[in-house]
Amino acid sequence: MYVLETRTLTTAKLELPSAQIQRPGLPPVLQVYSPKILPLRKLQTRFKGRIRKLHQRKSSPFHLRIRYDLVVTSDARFLPKEFKDIPRLQIRAGPAFGTGEHATTRLCLRYVVQFMRKRGNHLKSSSVLDLGCGTGVLALAAARMGAKVEGWDHDSVAVQEANRNLRLNRLGTRVCFHVRDVLRGSVPPANLIVANLYDHLLLHLLPRLESHRRAGTTLILSGILKGQENGIIRTAHKLGWPLTRRGRLGRWFCLQFTSQP
Ligand SMILES: C[S@@+](CC[C@H](N)C(=O)[O-])C[C@H]1O[C@@H](n2cnc3c(N)ncnc32)[C@H](O)[C@@H]1O
């Protein structure tokens, strides 16, 4: 796998998976990923930047257990015996973000599972919105626990991948995925909104959630690097969202806000 890193933050459709990365104290950069170098060389002539080879470790099956509520696995055939009786989610290691291995996904999974467990008798009537769904891992985790879920991603490759994972897990009508930009159009009501995005997107998203604040929605936000968390907490606080939980894995934060209707 190769990555082109450029400071040109283009809005053009690239037909390749990409991510905008904001490192504290540095200008944002766009990363575009491809298994072949040639498509990136073509983009490099337009957008400049640097191409490097990503050193991937040999893929071995990945399993993540969240208490005894859920196991996320990349290959159920290799699931350890002691995990066999736990409700399971299989996520293909494909071109979209969100296999469960990244710290932000792990933090969000923990928070989503805990939120769902606390819903108790209301599980089946719970609605969840996953903004920036990638592989659909968070949406599918909530659906596996009983919620009705919608997942959005502006990257059509990610939505294709999420639909593949939906079929793989046979979660049928409980989930639907759409190609949508989280900053365009209205955001439908939900009991829980989970958004593992980037801090600048979260700062633009928060003011768009006023009706959700009034309705008592819970927000789980991640994709927040150390040093960015206070900016999000301050903005959320000004908009009437009290912080109810804060977690950190390495340099990544996950924040939960629960509004009082
Ligand atoms: C960090 S990944 C999170 C994936 C998955 N939800 C997880 O937790 O592992 C962020 C996702 O947000 C998507 N994204 C970025 N900007 C977006 C936007 N403006 N609207 C919709 N999706 C966006 C990216 O394509 C990417 O799939």
The ligand as an ORCA input file, in Angstrom:
! r2SCAN-3c Opt
* xyz 0 1
  C     -11.641      7.967     11.279
  S     -12.686      7.224     10.092
  C     -13.884      6.416     11.171
  C     -14.419      5.114     10.622
  C     -15.252      4.298     11.612
  N     -16.443      5.012     12.003
  C     -14.439      3.962     12.846
  O     -14.784      4.453     13.924
  O     -13.474      3.203     12.755
  C     -13.542      8.665      9.517
  C     -14.499      8.395      8.373
  O     -15.199      9.629      8.131
  C     -15.360      9.817      6.765
  N     -15.539     11.274      6.528
  C     -14.607     12.254      6.581
  N     -15.172     13.452      6.331
  C     -16.500     13.231      6.124
  C     -17.604     14.070      5.811
  N     -17.465     15.398      5.674
  N     -18.824     13.502      5.672
  C     -18.975     12.156      5.796
  N     -17.957     11.307      6.088
  C     -16.736     11.833      6.257
  C     -14.086      9.226      6.149
  O     -14.298      8.863      4.798
  C     -13.814      8.037      7.053
  O     -14.393      6.848      6.543
*
